[in-house]
């Protein structure tokens, strides 16, 4: 089911999103009981990004109402995506689009955590990385290239040689002393990343690709996958049963969800 401002969406309203591809979004995993971990952070992201992308204010209570409506009758767990865009946006005068609307879609959720992931390092930097925007061509192109090379996804390395993030996930490492290390780089400030940083000892530091490959363990994280171990970066393999990873998975699952 897909709704726009709480009503079934029409094809003509989706065309600008498909053809112009301007907007921003957040995805939230809805648990069996209907709660959402990090719900407040997701709403804060939408409000913040709406100001950046559209120079407009967004009412989070209105968004919550539309999400509640879209979830009625849906099986759980599921993932709900909220996309903020203006159907009147055009390529010639995007600045004229300042009345963004709320598109809500729902899909089924996979198990937590999913199978370990093999990542291929690739030089890539997202546009406006601090915003979770719909401009996914570059990230998905890198993902496709990694998959054609028999990897699961791409791990982005900037032109400065520093590791940043994954295709649609944040990455972190466990150093040889057992401390979680989050890369200091232009990355999307992920909600799951923020939750884990509140519940586990960590540090933020620059990480080169060589340093990443010398870590004791590595993992990907976002709302859909929780804490997903990386089993390899390029030709370097990592353990997927490291005790710190196990602790992080338990810590994440223990975080109470918020109700809509």
CORHUGI-V14798 format. One record per backbone hydrogen bond with DSSP energy under -0.5 kcal/mol. CO is the residue of the C=O (numbers start at 1). NH is the residue of the N-H. Records with the same first field share a line. If there is no record, write none. Layout:
# CORHUGI-V14798
CO: NH  NH
This chain:
# CORHUGI-V14798
1: 106
2: 9
3: 104
4: 7
7: 4
10: 13  14
11: 14  15
12: 16
14: 18
15: 19
16: 20  21
23: 134
24: 84
26: 82
28: 30  80
29: 31  37
30: 77  78
31: 34
35: 31
36: 39  258
38: 42
39: 43
40: 44
41: 45
42: 46
43: 47
44: 48
45: 49
46: 50
47: 51
48: 52
49: 53
50: 54  55  56
51: 55
58: 60
59: 63
60: 64
61: 65
62: 66
63: 67
64: 68
65: 69
66: 70
67: 71
68: 72
69: 72
71: 74
77: 109
78: 30
79: 107
80: 28
81: 83  105
82: 26
83: 85  103
84: 24
85: 87  101
86: 89
93: 96
94: 97
96: 98
101: 85  103
102: 5  104
103: 83
104: 3
105: 81
107: 79
117: 119  231  232
118: 152  153
119: 121  234
120: 155
122: 124  157
126: 129
128: 131
131: 133
132: 25
134: 136
136: 140
137: 141
138: 142
139: 143
140: 144
141: 145
142: 146
143: 147
144: 148
145: 149
146: 149  151
147: 150
153: 120
154: 156  167
155: 122
156: 164
157: 124
158: 161
161: 209
162: 158
164: 171
165: 156
169: 166
170: 221
171: 183
172: 219
173: 175  181
174: 216  217
175: 178
179: 175
180: 182  203
181: 173
182: 205
183: 185
185: 187
188: 190
190: 194
191: 195
192: 196
193: 197
194: 198
195: 198  199
196: 199  200
201: 180
203: 182
205: 184
207: 163
208: 212
209: 213
210: 214
211: 214
212: 215
216: 239
217: 174
218: 230
219: 172
220: 228
221: 170
222: 226
226: 222  228
227: 229
228: 220
229: 117  231
231: 238
232: 119
233: 236
235: 237
236: 233
242: 246
243: 247
244: 248
245: 249
246: 250
247: 251
248: 252
249: 253
250: 254
251: 255
252: 255
258: 36
